[in-house]
Amino acid sequence: MNKDLFIEAVLKANKEILDYLENGLSKEDFEYTNINGFGGDNSLKLDILFENIFIKHLSSFGNIFSEECGFIDNESEFTIVIDPLDGSNNFYSNLPYFGTSVALKKGDDVIAGFVANLPMKTIVYRAFGSEVKYFCLQNMKEKKIFKNDKSKISIFERAYEYPNICKKLNDKNIKFRSLGATALSLANAMDYNFVLFKGEIRDFDVLAGLYICKDLNIYKDDETILIVKNKDNLNFFKEIINDF
């Protein structure tokens, strides 16, 4: 595989998606197809449109495993795992926190991850052993991001399903948000005290984000992902979530 061409193809696919959101979006895109995709959710027409854009740009690089269509076997050692619209309920409700997620696997190993924040017109990615990079989809150039090392909040995705954990976090005066776009939250875990996800873990939602933040402290089991910046806090937060 040509690594540079693959990175370029992912960036171009996201650029085409952003251009469609800015110039081609219609009322019909907000309609549901009443077809449950491979991931189990009722697909928006926009989910299918974005998925087809990714397939067009990326299918020459490997197999496709996407939330809507499932697995497309291109007889390759590489598999591209795609969530074409991360945070689709946010998008549907005009809440500006949604994006796309692309992970590249060679065999069982993830070797690249890309997560786009479409309202911000940016992508955070790590590919083929590189450091984490940021890219601006507006001008198609690498972007430097100022990072504040200190955080005031944490992220708890799907918090509404775990009121007991929410209460314990609140009792300890831990401020958190539930933002509704798992891939985006995981990929940007370096900006928060911790990111917690509870529930069914699907590759579409988590592979890219986990690869991007693999240098952080990660705890994972069958229904939990916990990412913590400060290693000293890992056991503290694990005790909170494992009580329930």
Secondary structure, 3 states (H helix, E strand, C coil): CCHHHHHHHHHHHHHHHHHHHHHCCCHHHHCEEEEECCCCCEEEHHHHHHHHHHHHHHHHHCEEEECCCEEECCCCCEEEEEEEEECHHHHHCCCCCCEEEEEEEECCEEEEEEEEECCCCEEEEEECCCCCEEEECCCCEECCCCCCCCCCCEEEECHHHCHHHHHHHHHCCCCEECCCCHHHHHHCHHHCCEEEEECCCCHHHHHHHHHHCCCCEEEEECCEEEEECCHHHHHHHHHHHHCC
